[in-house]
Amino acid sequence: MLAIGLSGCTAEFLEITPETSLSSVTFFKTEADFQQAVNACYVPLRTIYNDRSYLLSEMHSDNTYYYRNTAFGATEQQEDLADFSIPVSNGLTTNTHVLNQYRQDYLIIARANQILDRIDKADFDAAAKGNLKGQAQFMRAFAYFEIYRYFNKGPLQLTAVANREQAAAKVGTAADLEKIIIGDLTGAAATLKTKSTQEPGRATSAAAKTLLANMYLIQKNWPAVEKLCKEIIAEGQHSLMPDYNDAFTTSTGNKNNAESIFQVQYQEGANGFQGSFMYNFMPRPMAASELVTLSKTSNPQPQTGEGNNAPMPELIASYEPGDLRKDASIGYITCASTLWEGKTYPYIKKFVRPHSLNGNHGMNWPIFRYSEVLLFLAEALNEQGKTAEAAPFMNQVRKRAGLAETTATTQAAFRTALMKERRMELAFENKRWHDLTRTDTFKEVITAKGNRIKADPFAHYYQRGFTLRSNSFTVIEKYYPMPADEAALNPNIK
């Protein structure tokens, strides 16, 4: 599927396209062809969420940090993200993770464009065509939404690229990207199937509406957020899982459950669809005998290097007494060989599930859950001055967490309570950084994070006697700089 030649380049002197050649000319004919092409749009999500979304989002917030292993060599690329010390020159960066995020998003966009350029001309069942087109629109919107939130601008690729010259598209503004995202999602929401009729794992009408609501949330278009969220609730296709822990999948089951609106699909085994993010989030060094207590694998391997996404002690202390999400989200493990004198580390427990083989698990990644729709709606209502009407929706989330109803009754108090509720409910799901940027609180929050770590490096997983690099927390910006390697290929990127 990944190897399909979708570029459609043919030599100019050919008058007839050979029927034995697999190209965009011969491939995009049948429903099965478009189904296969749509499948390819989803594939980059596994790389994005397994390898780097947590680096650019969660570890770039005040929720997590990295586990510092002073015996290990250079890991500047990820440390620069956690330490807000990304190298920037003329609005460009050489950070590898920023580059790869950008490229994976544009890979999705390129694949979706191939479909959207051709599907209306294809001859097959109209309902099936609408569902496939809606998935392509959703995926293109999703990728542009990531570009929008990370960079606030990006090249405008809206048609299939036939040659090298067309690849260097002009860079659009945030307003340009908003128009694309809203247009694609409006179309997708109208043609995609509901959860009960859609093939598990694929985008649904509710997924399109949730992503669109997220877009409107950033724009502060509160009535639009309210309308979309109420439509999702009225569909009756989703509900909170009674136990918070069950909102997250096991390695082989509980996938695309009632709470799930959109998940990245992973599959344990030898077919290449597996994930390993659980391991990326572990403190290190960790002996095999320590790891196996969490993974339960038949072949545990010692973990070396430096781990990512260490829960910040300040986050751990922020949970209310009795909040069931704390024990479901955060666990502790002792690593006897670590140089850090604390030895016992917190780790992200909500994504730890038993599986068969080391480094190969099948837990899905939650992009949108129904609880977030409830919190979107509560926020939208409160921002319109409907605080009393907003409270029951947030209280549904709190009740599941074992907490009493909110005591916030004013708009300002409810706003503060809601942002804390989002932090607890969605911890480690790559939401926090984007909440900080859309509310313009990122500068003060991250500055405070840096000051706390500098004041007490040991409490933040540094070995005694070691401290942060001198350039740490010196580049606290709302958006990432564009990748320098892409600027070298596209003269429009500046």
Sequence and secondary structure as in RCSB ss.txt:
>XXXX:A:sequence
MLAIGLSGCTAEFLEITPETSLSSVTFFKTEADFQQAVNACYVPLRTIYNDRSYLLSEMHSDNTYYYRNTAFGAT
EQQEDLADFSIPVSNGLTTNTHVLNQYRQDYLIIARANQILDRIDKADFDAAAKGNLKGQAQFMRAFAYFEIYRY
FNKGPLQLTAVANREQAAAKVGTAADLEKIIIGDLTGAAATLKTKSTQEPGRATSAAAKTLLANMYLIQKNWPAV
EKLCKEIIAEGQHSLMPDYNDAFTTSTGNKNNAESIFQVQYQEGANGFQGSFMYNFMPRPMAASELVTLSKTSNP
QPQTGEGNNAPMPELIASYEPGDLRKDASIGYITCASTLWEGKTYPYIKKFVRPHSLNGNHGMNWPIFRYSEVLL
FLAEALNEQGKTAEAAPFMNQVRKRAGLAETTATTQAAFRTALMKERRMELAFENKRWHDLTRTDTFKEVITAKG
NRIKADPFAHYYQRGFTLRSNSFTVIEKYYPMPADEAALNPNIK
>XXXX:A:secstr
 TT   S    TT SS  TTS SHHHHTTSHHHHHHHHHHHHHHHHHIIIIIHHHHTTTTTTSEEEE  TTS   
HHHHHHHTT    BTTEE  HHHHHHHHHHHHHHHHHHHHHHHGGGS S HHHHHHHHHHHHHHHHHHHHHHHHH
HS EE   S   SHHHHS  EE HHHHHHHHHHHHHHHHHHS  TTTS TTS  HHHHHHHHHHHHHHHT HHHH
HHHHHHHHHHT     SSGGGGS  SSSSTT TTEEEEE    SSSS  B HHHHTS SSB HHHHHHHH  SS 
  B S EEEEE HHHHHHS TT HHHHHHEEEEE TT SSTT EEEEE TT    SBTTBB   EEEEEHHHHHH
HHHHHHHHTT HHHHHHHHHHHHHHTT       SHHHHHHHHHHHHHHHTTTSS HHHHHHHTT HHHHHHHHH
HHHHH TGGGT  TT    TTTT    SS  EEHHHHHH TT  
